[in-house]
Amino acid sequence: MKRTFFDKQEPNIMLMHANSQLLLENKFQFIHPYDMEPCRDIIAFVDGIDWTHVPFEDEEWNYMLNRQEYLLDLCLSFDISGDICYLQKGKDLVLDWITKNQTTENWRTIDTGIRLMYWEIMIRYLDQELLLRVSDNEKIKQSIYQQLNYLDDAYIEKYDLSNWGILIVAGFFIISHRASDMCESSVYQRMLSRLTHQLHLQVQPSGNHWEQSPLYFMEVLRSIVCIHQSDVLKDHPVQTLLEEKILSMYHFMPHFVTPEGTTILQGDTDEMRIADVMQTLSLLYQQSLPPLFANHVTVDYLLLYFSHREIDYSTWEKNITQCVDEKFPKIMTDHFTGNYYYHDDWHSTSSYAHLYNGPLGSGHGHLSLCHIDVTLGGDNILVDSGRLTYVESPLRYLLKEAPQHNTVVINSHSFGEVVDSWGFEAVPTSLSNRVYEDDCFWAVRSAYIDTQVNGDFKVVRTVLYIKELDSFIILDQVVDIGENAFSNMTRYFNLNPKIKARQEQDHVSLDIKNKRYYAYFSEESMHVEESFFAPTYNDLVVNEKIVVTSSQPTQYTVLTKYSNAVVKETTVQKTDNKLCSEEKCYGMAITIDGQEWLIYSMIEDTYSGHKLYKIDGHPVYGQFGVVKIDRNNEENYMRLF
């Protein structure tokens, strides 16, 4: 069955088979879709493998080496070719690791859990082909027993709320049957209890993982699917909880994928294409599939292996087509973690937005409150800068700081403070989020407190998507809570590295793939500068960043495909015809092709005098709304908040 996917050049199996050829020569390269710390450089061991080797002064490479996820590649290469050399190499790698790792000195719990899962796959193949001697089996069993006890003994309470915990227990349950006569039942019960706590604590009711990193979301999801599909806990109540969480995460997962088909770079993560997991879970659990993930056949062979299902390429392709659902929900509102997502539709030419304003999560979080990702017409425009590395270094710290995200900085002082790869001296506090959606608009309003030495500031970001215009408006407003401490606001907009930005008189042109988009800003000071972008771990490229600064506390940005847009501030009055300050109610106008859109925003309550406002003479009420004036001068007023 696997051969049919190879013959059709399914991308994952081609990558894994190519990697098997390296492994036969003791060469290691980590470029699989869900490698936690990928590295394109190939490291070769000529005189035997040194399992403690640390190249590039980055211990993460050594962790990848010891996880032995590459054992699955060798098994697939055997399925494709029938050549026993691949399984013999897998056997050698397992036995060599055991021989050279008799103590726990070079062990970590997360790597041990991952390694045991992939050992189970390789051992089953070796058993089927009768490649293990009695002495080999005894050696492997003793090592499994030692590692299972290590996972239990080294487990600490914080793992209940960490992706480490899930990966630890996954490896434990997948392989524990091979040493069941040696392990005490109390260890098994403790692991069951830990798994139950982890599932309740880590996977939010929305389906998001609490750490909010798409990469670690995927690691957790794939691990619990392996437990569930393997049926090692089939008679235990936790099996039902596993399926509940899997389905919840499945329906959340598409929302952190842009129309370009890559995941957003929230926190410590990499750009990933997750269509293989989407397709595999869609088939295993008979779930609908957004069209974005059905463009070509792609398989997650780890999940397919533990499902014990045999399926060929043509059947897979047919079943995927039947699962496609154009009506898959396009909005995800996650109040639990403060993440808000909008897809215009589920095709590669659509528009998309994601805004984050919630708890930091773990040490994998970045200082990025009110960061927004934006895609227009299928092209990623505003992006996060990524993570690059976990090595203690200035670049690691820089990529975690606010200016490397699409954020607001008050008085030239970035909110929060990074102290090292995993720690912070201070972080801002998110306050509230509101979401609105109808046939005309999608909008989200978020607020947080920026605490500084000279005063506290409430920052309110409102994002409006006008569906008719296929355009985004970003409105940022600052309330000085202290005594006139506000002096300036700087806003950062990090661009897709494929974009070439050109500063014009009243806007910035954004050129990408023979298309042009336009960014209009209200600030008096604007420039484009070089910055850094890390699409994956160990991969750094140069991109451009737009930096705009103003001495006024309210500023807007308009992102659109229209070259003839006219954007300006507009007057707001109370019904007594007195002009009001922008701190009380701010107004702006967008005119495109003879149609005008008046947008108003009031972020503090009006409690004295007239309560009704007029924007360009049109009466409005509420915190946020739009007045559309069409070509026939007909007015349509819509209150959103």
C-alpha positions in Angstrom: 0.0 0.0 0.0 2.8 2.5 0.9 4.4 1.8 -2.5 1.4 3.4 -4.2 2.1 6.7 -2.4 5.8 6.4 -3.4 4.9 5.8 -7.0 2.8 8.9 -7.0 5.6 10.8 -5.3 3.6 11.9 -2.3 5.9 14.5 -0.7 6.3 13.1 2.8 7.2 9.6 1.8 9.7 10.9 -0.8 11.4 13.0 1.9 11.5 10.1 4.4 12.9 7.7 1.8 15.6 10.2 0.8 16.5 10.6 4.5 16.8 6.8 4.8 19.6 6.9 2.3 21.5 9.3 4.6 20.8 7.2 7.6 22.4 4.2 6.0 25.6 6.1 5.9 25.3 7.5 9.5 24.4 10.9 8.2 21.8 13.0 10.0 19.6 15.8 8.7 16.5 17.1 10.4 14.1 18.6 7.9 10.8 16.7 8.5 7.6 18.8 8.7 7.3 18.5 12.5 10.9 18.4 13.6 10.9 20.6 16.6 14.3 22.1 15.9 15.1 21.5 12.2 18.6 21.8 10.8 19.5 21.5 7.1 23.2 20.9 7.7 24.1 17.2 7.4 26.2 15.8 10.2 28.1 12.6 9.3 29.6 10.1 11.8 32.5 8.2 10.3 33.8 6.3 13.3 30.5 5.4 15.0 27.7 7.6 16.4 28.5 9.9 19.3 25.1 10.3 21.0 26.4 13.3 23.0 27.6 15.3 20.0 26.6 19.0 20.0 27.4 20.7 16.7 26.9 24.5 16.2 26.9 25.0 20.0 23.2 24.2 19.9 22.1 21.4 22.2 18.8 21.1 20.4 20.6 19.2 17.6 21.6 16.6 20.0 18.1 16.3 21.4 16.8 15.7 17.8 19.5 13.0 17.4 18.4 11.2 20.5 14.7 11.3 19.8 15.2 8.8 16.9 12.1 9.9 15.0 14.0 8.9 11.9 13.4 5.2 12.6 10.0 5.6 10.9 11.7 6.7 7.7 13.6 3.4 7.7 10.4 1.4 8.2 8.7 3.2 5.3 11.7 2.6 3.1 11.4 -1.1 3.9 7.7 -1.0 2.9 8.6 0.7 -0.4 11.6 -1.5 -1.4 11.3 -4.7 0.6 15.1 -4.3 1.3 15.9 -5.6 4.7 18.9 -3.3 5.0 16.7 -0.5 6.2 15.4 -2.5 9.1 18.9 -3.8 9.9 20.0 -0.2 10.1 17.1 0.6 12.4 18.1 -2.3 14.6 21.7 -1.1 14.7 20.6 2.4 15.7 18.5 1.1 18.6 21.1 -1.3 19.9 23.9 1.2 19.5 21.9 3.8 21.5 21.3 1.3 24.3 25.0 0.3 24.4 26.2 3.9 24.7 23.4 5.2 27.0 23.5 2.9 30.0 23.0 5.8 32.4 20.6 8.7 32.3 23.3 11.3 32.1 22.5 12.3 28.5 18.7 11.8 28.8 15.8 14.2 28.9 12.2 13.2 29.7 10.7 14.7 26.5 13.3 13.0 24.2 12.8 9.7 26.0 9.0 9.8 25.5 9.4 10.5 21.8 12.2 7.9 21.4 10.0 5.2 22.9 7.2 5.9 20.5 9.4 5.4 17.5 11.1 2.4 19.1 7.7 0.7 19.2 7.3 1.1 15.4 10.8 -0.2 14.7 10.6 -3.1 17.1 7.3 -4.3 15.6 8.9 -4.3 12.1 11.9 -6.2 13.5 9.7 -8.8 15.2 7.7 -9.3 12.0 10.8 -10.0 10.0 12.4 -12.1 12.8 15.4 -9.9 12.9 15.8 -9.9 16.7 17.7 -12.6 18.6 16.8 -13.6 22.1 19.7 -11.5 23.5 18.6 -8.5 21.4 15.1 -8.7 22.8 16.3 -8.9 26.4 18.6 -6.0 25.9 15.8 -3.9 24.4 13.4 -4.9 27.1 15.8 -4.0 29.9 16.4 -0.6 28.3 12.6 0.0 27.9 12.1 -0.8 31.5 14.9 1.6 32.6 13.4 4.4 30.4 9.9 3.8 31.7 11.0 4.1 35.3 13.0 7.2 34.4 9.9 8.9 32.9 8.0 8.2 36.1 10.8 9.2 38.5 11.7 12.4 36.7 8.1 13.6 36.2 7.5 16.9 37.8 4.3 18.7 38.5 4.8 21.4 35.9 4.7 18.8 33.1 0.9 18.6 33.7 0.8 22.0 31.9 3.5 21.4 29.4 3.7 19.7 26.0 6.6 17.7 27.6 4.0 16.0 29.8 1.9 14.8 26.8 5.0 13.6 24.9 6.2 11.7 28.0 3.0 9.8 28.7 2.5 9.1 24.9 5.8 7.2 24.7 5.1 5.5 28.0 1.7 4.1 27.0 2.7 3.2 23.4 5.5 0.9 24.5 4.8 -0.1 28.1 3.2 -3.4 27.1 6.7 -4.6 26.2 7.8 -4.4 29.9 4.4 -4.9 31.6 5.6 -7.8 33.6 8.4 -5.7 35.1 6.6 -2.4 35.7 4.6 -1.9 38.9 0.9 -1.2 38.4 1.2 2.0 40.5 3.5 3.5 37.8 0.8 2.8 35.1 -1.9 4.3 37.3 0.2 7.5 38.0 0.7 7.9 34.2 -3.1 7.5 33.6 -3.8 10.2 36.2 -1.2 12.5 34.7 -2.6 12.1 31.2 -6.1 12.9 32.4 -4.9 16.0 34.1 -2.9 17.1 31.1 -5.8 16.7 28.7 -8.1 18.8 31.0 -5.5 21.5 31.7 -3.7 21.9 28.4 -6.4 21.6 25.7 -8.7 24.6 26.1 -12.5 24.3 25.5 -11.9 26.1 22.2 -9.5 23.4 21.1 -6.4 25.5 21.3 -3.4 24.4 23.3 -2.6 26.7 26.2 1.0 27.4 25.0 -0.5 28.8 21.7 2.5 27.8 19.6 1.2 26.0 16.4 4.3 23.8 16.5 3.7 22.5 20.0 0.0 22.3 19.3 0.9 19.9 16.5 3.2 17.8 18.7 0.6 17.5 21.4 -2.2 16.6 18.9 -0.2 14.0 17.0 0.9 12.4 20.3 -2.6 12.0 21.7 -3.8 10.7 18.3 -1.1 8.0 18.5 -2.3 7.0 21.9 -5.9 6.9 20.8 -5.4 5.1 17.5 -3.1 2.5 19.1 -5.9 1.4 21.4 -3.5 0.9 24.3 -6.1 2.5 26.5 -9.2 1.3 24.7 -11.0 0.0 27.9 -10.2 3.0 30.0 -12.5 6.1 30.3 -9.6 8.4 29.2 -10.1 7.0 25.6 -13.3 8.9 25.3 -11.6 12.1 26.6 -8.8 11.6 24.1 -11.2 11.5 21.2 -13.1 14.6 22.5 -9.8 16.6 22.7 -8.6 15.3 19.3 -11.8 16.4 17.6 -11.7 19.8 19.4 -8.1 20.4 18.3 -8.9 19.2 14.7 -11.6 21.9 14.3 -9.3 24.5 15.8 -6.2 23.7 13.8 -7.2 25.1 10.3 -7.6 28.5 11.8 -3.9 29.2 12.4 -3.1 28.4 8.8 -3.0 31.2 6.3 -4.4 31.0 2.7 -0.8 30.5 1.6 -1.0 27.1 3.4 1.5 27.8 6.1 0.9 28.2 9.8 1.3 31.6 11.5 4.5 32.2 13.5 3.0 32.7 16.9 5.4 32.3 19.7 8.1 29.7 19.3 7.1 27.9 16.1 8.0 27.4 12.5 6.1 27.8 9.3 4.5 24.4 8.7 2.2 22.9 6.1 -0.2 20.7 8.0 -2.4 19.4 5.2 -1.0 15.9 5.9 -2.4 15.9 9.5 -5.6 17.5 8.3 -6.2 14.8 5.7 -5.1 11.9 7.9 -7.4 12.9 10.7 -10.3 13.8 8.4 -10.1 10.2 7.1 -9.5 8.5 10.5 -12.3 10.4 12.3 -14.6 11.0 9.3 -14.5 14.8 9.7 -15.2 17.5 7.1 -12.1 19.1 5.5 -11.7 22.7 4.4 -10.8 22.9 0.6 -7.5 24.6 1.4 -6.1 21.3 2.7 -7.3 19.1 -0.2 -5.2 20.4 -3.1 -3.1 17.3 -3.3 -2.6 14.0 -1.5 -0.4 14.2 1.6 -0.1 11.8 4.5 1.0 11.8 8.1 2.5 8.3 8.2 3.0 8.3 12.0 -0.7 8.7 12.6 -1.5 6.2 9.8 0.8 3.6 11.3 -0.8 3.6 14.7 -4.3 3.4 13.1 -3.3 0.0 11.6 -5.2 0.9 8.5 -4.2 -0.1 5.0 -5.2 2.3 2.3 -3.8 2.9 -1.2 -3.2 6.2 -3.0 -6.3 6.2 -5.2 -8.6 5.3 -2.3 -7.1 8.1 -0.2 -7.5 10.6 -3.0 -11.2 9.6 -3.5 -12.0 9.7 0.2 -10.4 13.1 0.7 -12.5 14.6 -2.2 -15.6 13.3 -0.5 -14.6 15.0 2.8 -14.2 18.5 1.4 -16.6 21.0 2.9 -16.9 24.5 1.5 -19.0 25.5 4.6 -16.3 24.6 7.2 -16.5 27.4 9.8 -14.4 30.5 8.7 -14.2 32.2 12.1 -12.6 31.0 15.4 -13.2 33.1 18.5 -11.0 31.9 21.3 -11.7 33.9 24.4 -9.8 31.4 26.5 -6.4 32.2 25.0 -7.2 35.6 23.4 -6.8 34.5 19.8 -9.2 35.6 17.0 -9.1 34.3 13.5 -11.0 35.1 10.3 -10.9 33.4 6.9 -12.7 35.1 4.0 -13.1 31.6 2.5 -11.1 28.4 2.4 -9.3 28.9 -0.8 -5.7 29.9 -1.5 -6.7 33.3 -3.0 -8.7 34.5 0.1 -8.0 37.0 2.8 -7.2 36.2 6.4 -6.5 37.8 9.8 -5.4 36.7 13.2 -5.2 38.9 16.3 -3.7 37.8 19.6 -4.4 39.5 23.0 -4.3 37.0 25.9 -2.1 35.3 28.4 1.6 34.8 27.5 1.4 31.0 27.9 4.7 29.3 28.6 8.3 30.4 28.0 7.6 29.7 24.3 5.5 32.9 24.3 6.6 36.2 22.8 5.9 39.8 23.8 3.2 40.3 21.2 -0.1 41.6 22.7 -2.4 42.9 19.9 -0.1 41.5 17.2 -2.0 40.9 14.0 -1.3 38.7 11.0 -2.9 39.8 7.7 -3.3 38.1 4.3 -4.9 39.8 1.3 -5.8 38.0 -1.9 -3.9 34.9 -0.8 -0.7 36.8 -0.1 0.7 37.1 3.5 1.2 40.8 4.1 1.8 41.3 7.9 3.7 38.5 9.6 5.3 37.5 12.9 9.1 37.3 12.8 9.5 33.7 14.1 12.0 32.2 16.6 15.2 31.2 14.8 17.0 29.5 17.8 16.8 28.6 21.4 20.5 29.4 21.9 21.1 32.2 24.4 21.9 35.1 22.0 20.9 38.7 21.1 18.9 37.5 18.1 17.0 35.0 20.2 16.0 37.9 22.6 15.3 40.3 19.7 12.8 38.0 18.0 10.8 37.6 21.3 10.5 41.4 21.7 7.5 43.6 20.8 9.0 45.5 17.8 9.5 42.1 15.9 5.7 41.8 16.0 3.0 44.0 14.6 2.5 46.0 17.8 2.3 49.4 19.4 5.1 50.9 21.5 4.4 53.9 23.8 7.1 56.6 24.5 9.7 54.5 22.6 9.6 51.9 25.4 8.7 48.4 24.3 6.2 46.7 26.6 7.6 43.8 28.7 11.2 42.8 29.1 13.0 39.6 27.8 15.7 38.4 30.2 16.9 35.2 28.5 15.7 32.5 26.1 12.8 31.5 28.3 12.3 34.2 30.9 10.7 37.7 31.2 11.2 40.4 33.7 7.8 41.9 33.0 4.9 41.3 30.6 1.8 43.5 29.9 -1.6 42.5 31.0 -4.4 41.9 28.5 -7.7 43.3 29.5 -10.5 42.5 27.1 -11.5 41.3 23.7 -14.7 41.7 21.7 -15.7 40.3 18.3 -18.3 41.1 15.8 -19.2 39.5 12.5 -22.1 39.8 9.9 -22.5 39.7 6.2 -20.6 43.0 5.8 -17.9 43.1 8.5 -15.6 41.1 10.8 -14.2 43.2 13.7 -12.3 42.5 16.8 -11.4 45.1 19.6 -8.7 44.3 22.1 -7.2 46.2 25.0 -4.2 45.8 27.3 -2.4 47.7 30.0 1.2 48.9 29.3 2.8 49.6 32.7 5.8 51.9 32.5 8.0 53.8 35.0 6.4 57.1 34.1 2.8 56.0 33.8 0.3 53.4 32.8 -1.4 53.3 29.4 -4.4 51.5 28.1 -3.9 50.5 24.5 -6.9 49.6 22.4 -6.5 48.0 19.0 -9.6 47.7 16.7 -9.4 45.6 13.5 -12.1 46.0 10.9 -12.4 43.9 7.8 -14.8 45.3 5.2 -15.9 42.4 3.2 -17.2 44.4 0.2 -13.8 46.1 -0.1 -11.6 43.1 0.9 -9.7 45.6 3.0 -8.5 45.8 6.6 -8.5 48.8 8.9 -6.3 48.8 12.0 -7.2 51.5 14.5 -4.9 52.1 17.5 -5.9 54.3 20.4 -4.0 55.0 23.7 -5.5 56.3 26.9 -3.1 57.9 29.3 -4.1 56.6 32.7 -1.5 58.7 34.5 -0.7 62.4 34.5 0.0 63.4 30.9 2.8 60.9 30.5 2.1 60.1 26.9 4.5 61.7 24.4 4.5 59.4 21.3 3.3 56.2 19.8 5.4 54.0 17.5 3.8 51.2 15.5 5.6 48.3 13.8 4.4 46.4 10.8 6.7 43.4 9.8 6.3 42.3 6.2 6.4 39.0 4.4 10.0 38.7 3.1 8.7 38.2 -0.4 7.3 41.8 -0.3 9.2 44.8 -1.6 7.9 47.9 0.1 8.2 51.3 -1.6 7.4 54.5 0.3 5.1 56.9 -1.6 3.8 60.4 -0.7 0.7 59.2 1.2 1.1 55.4 1.4 3.5 52.5 1.1 3.2 50.2 -2.0 3.6 46.5 -1.3 4.7 44.5 -4.3 4.6 40.7 -4.3 4.3 38.1 -7.1 3.4 40.7 -9.8 0.7 42.1 -7.6 0.5 45.3 -5.6 -1.2 46.2 -2.4 -1.4 49.5 -0.6 -0.9 50.5 3.1 -2.1 53.9 4.2 -1.0 55.4 7.5 -2.1 58.4 9.5 1.3 59.1 11.1 3.4 62.1 10.1 6.6 60.0 10.4 7.0 56.9 8.4 10.0 54.8 7.1 10.8 51.3 5.8 13.8 49.5 7.3 15.4 46.1 7.1 14.6 43.5 9.7 14.9 39.8 10.4 12.5 36.9 9.7 13.0 33.3 10.7 10.5 31.0 8.8 12.0 28.0 10.6 14.5 27.1 13.3 18.1 27.8 12.1 16.8 29.7 9.1 17.1 33.5 9.0 16.3 35.8 6.1 16.1 39.6 5.7 12.7 41.2 5.4 11.3 44.8 5.6 9.5 46.5 8.4 7.3 49.6 8.3 7.8 51.9 11.3 5.4 54.8 11.9 5.6 57.3 14.7 3.2 60.0 15.9 2.8 62.4 18.9 -1.0 61.8 18.7 -2.6 58.9 20.7 -4.9 57.7 17.9 -3.6 56.3 14.6 -5.0 54.2 11.7 -3.7 51.9 9.0 -5.6 50.8 5.9 -4.5 47.7 4.0 -6.1 47.4 0.6 -5.8 46.4 -3.0 -7.2 49.7 -4.2 -4.7 52.3 -5.6 -7.3 55.1 -5.6 -8.3 54.9 -2.0 -8.6 58.2 -0.2 -8.2 57.9 3.6 -8.4 60.8 6.0 -9.4 61.8 9.5 -12.9 63.4 9.7 -14.7 65.6 12.1 -16.8 64.3 15.0 -19.3 66.5 16.8 -21.8 66.2 19.5 -25.4 67.0 18.7 -24.8 70.5 20.2 -22.5 71.0 17.2 -19.4 71.3 19.4 -16.3 69.5 18.2 -15.1 66.7 20.4 -11.6 65.5 21.1 -10.4 62.3 19.4 -9.8 60.9 22.8 -13.6 60.9 23.3 -14.6 59.9 19.8 -12.4 59.5 16.7 -13.6 59.5 13.1 -12.0 58.6 9.8 -13.2 58.3 6.2 -12.3 55.9 3.4 -13.5 56.8 -0.1 -13.1 54.2 -3.0 -14.8 54.5 -6.4 -17.3 57.0 -5.2 -18.4 55.2 -2.1 -17.5 56.6 1.3 -17.1 54.6 4.5 -17.2 56.6 7.8 -15.7 54.8 10.8 -16.0 56.1 14.3 -14.5 54.8 17.6 -15.2 55.7 21.2 -13.0 53.8 23.7 -14.2 55.8 26.8 -17.7 56.3 27.9 -19.4 59.6 27.4 -21.0 60.5 30.7 -21.6 64.3 30.5 -23.4 66.6 28.1 -24.9 65.3 24.9 -24.4 61.5 24.4 -25.1 61.4 20.6 -22.3 62.1 18.2 -22.2 63.1 14.5 -19.5 62.0 12.1 -19.5 64.3 9.1 -23.1 65.2 10.1 -24.3 61.6 10.4 -25.7 60.7 13.8 -24.0 57.7 15.5 -23.9 56.0 18.9 -22.0 53.2 20.5 -18.3 52.4 20.9 -17.6 51.5 17.3 -19.5 51.6 14.0 -19.6 52.3 10.3 -21.7 54.6 8.1 -21.7 53.6 4.5 -22.6 56.3 2.0 -23.2 54.9 -1.5 -22.9 56.6 -4.9 -26.6 57.7 -4.6 -25.8 59.4 -1.3 -27.9 56.8 0.6 -26.8 56.2 4.1 -26.5 52.9 5.9 -25.5 53.1 9.6 -24.2 50.0 11.3 -23.2 49.8 15.0 -20.7 47.0 15.7 -19.8 47.5 19.4 
